[in-house]
Amino acid sequence: MSIVATMRSPQVMKVLDRLYADAELDDSRRPSVPENATAQQRADAMAEVYLPISPQGGDLLYALVRNGKPETVVEFGTSFGVSTLFLAAAVTDNGTGHVYGTEMSAAKIAAARSNVDEAGVGEVVTILEGDATQTLAELPGPIGFVLLDGWKDLYVPVLRGLEPRLAPGALVVADNTSFATVAGYLDYVREPANGYVNASFPTGDGMEISCWTGRS
Ligand SMILES: C[S@@+](CC[C@H](N)C(=O)[O-])C[C@H]1O[C@@H](n2cnc3c(N)ncnc32)[C@H](O)[C@@H]1O
């Protein structure tokens, strides 16, 4: 085994550094999107905008996946693959598991595949093309880890669709929890009857970690 973890390897760090530097231009590239736009229209309009997870949030994802050693990791919202790189580095360093990303912008899918390949972790990543509410329906369980980082109004439907396949003890990490648009999701996971035990982390725009207790 290498003494440099994949996460801190020059091959991964070079790609991450480049992606974070390019993402600095997000504000200048962000288009105005009509409020009634569909998820696909929003994805197409935002095809050049990264909206990446924070570096600290990425390190948290790496640590959680290293510790839990999940066989199946689901990522709702891949974009250019920044969060995918943290998840895939953890799976690679675990020596077991696979990351299933989801993305509906064709341009971003191509870019994310190229980025994970360049970083040397492409073997443990599959990016499902299309609307995650549909592409994730066929993914077999048990699912041990979920990152929610797609469009915020879809956090609840995506999670509810995955619930029958979540492993007891699975971790669900939602990004951008300080956004008003995530309030409904927080209400859902924080309702004890829904089967989660939660903790908030002040990384980036806020993250909520929810442990699936395995209620049936
Ligand atoms: C906030 S960005 C994801 C950032 C990414 N996790 C990272 O750290 O770089 C949200 C992404 O989710 C994608 N997305 C939103 N809704 C989706 C859906 N229903 N199915 C698949 N992808 C979706 C968008 O196209 C967008 O690229």
The ligand as a Tripos MOL2 file, in Angstrom:
@<TRIPOS>MOLECULE
LIG
   27    29     1     0     0
SMALL
NO_CHARGES

@<TRIPOS>ATOM
      1 C1        -24.5720   21.6220   -6.5130 C.3       1 LIG1
      2 S1        -24.1870   20.8020   -8.0030 S.3       1 LIG1
      3 C2        -23.2880   19.3850   -7.4730 C.3       1 LIG1
      4 C3        -21.8930   19.7070   -7.0690 C.3       1 LIG1
      5 C4        -21.0390   18.4780   -6.8470 C.3       1 LIG1
      6 N1        -21.5920   17.6150   -5.8340 N.3       1 LIG1
      7 C5        -19.6330   18.9060   -6.4990 C.2       1 LIG1
      8 O1        -19.2420   18.8360   -5.3210 O.co2     1 LIG1
      9 O2        -18.9340   19.3610   -7.3960 O.co2     1 LIG1
     10 C6        -25.7510   20.0840   -8.4170 C.3       1 LIG1
     11 C7        -25.7140   19.2260   -9.6660 C.3       1 LIG1
     12 O3        -26.8060   18.3240   -9.5880 O.3       1 LIG1
     13 C8        -27.2900   18.1060  -10.8940 C.3       1 LIG1
     14 N2        -28.6790   17.6660  -10.7450 N.ar      1 LIG1
     15 C9        -29.6920   18.3700  -10.2060 C.ar      1 LIG1
     16 N3        -30.8300   17.6680  -10.2050 N.ar      1 LIG1
     17 C10       -30.5370   16.4620  -10.7600 C.ar      1 LIG1
     18 C11       -31.2910   15.2950  -11.0490 C.ar      1 LIG1
     19 N4        -32.6110   15.2400  -10.7840 N.pl3     1 LIG1
     20 N5        -30.6640   14.2530  -11.5920 N.ar      1 LIG1
     21 C12       -29.3350   14.2880  -11.8730 C.ar      1 LIG1
     22 N6        -28.5700   15.3820  -11.6450 N.ar      1 LIG1
     23 C13       -29.1600   16.4570  -11.1020 C.ar      1 LIG1
     24 C14       -27.1560   19.4580  -11.5690 C.3       1 LIG1
     25 O4        -27.1100   19.3450  -12.9770 O.3       1 LIG1
     26 C15       -25.8740   19.9810  -10.9740 C.3       1 LIG1
     27 O5        -24.7580   19.7450  -11.8020 O.3       1 LIG1
@<TRIPOS>BOND
     1     1     2 1
     2     2     3 1
     3     2    10 1
     4     3     4 1
     5     4     5 1
     6     5     6 1
     7     5     7 1
     8     7     8 2
     9     7     9 1
    10    10    11 1
    11    11    12 1
    12    11    26 1
    13    12    13 1
    14    13    14 1
    15    13    24 1
    16    14    15 ar
    17    14    23 ar
    18    15    16 ar
    19    16    17 ar
    20    17    18 ar
    21    17    23 ar
    22    18    19 1
    23    18    20 ar
    24    20    21 ar
    25    21    22 ar
    26    22    23 ar
    27    24    25 1
    28    24    26 1
    29    26    27 1
@<TRIPOS>SUBSTRUCTURE
     1 LIG1         1 GROUP 0 **** ****
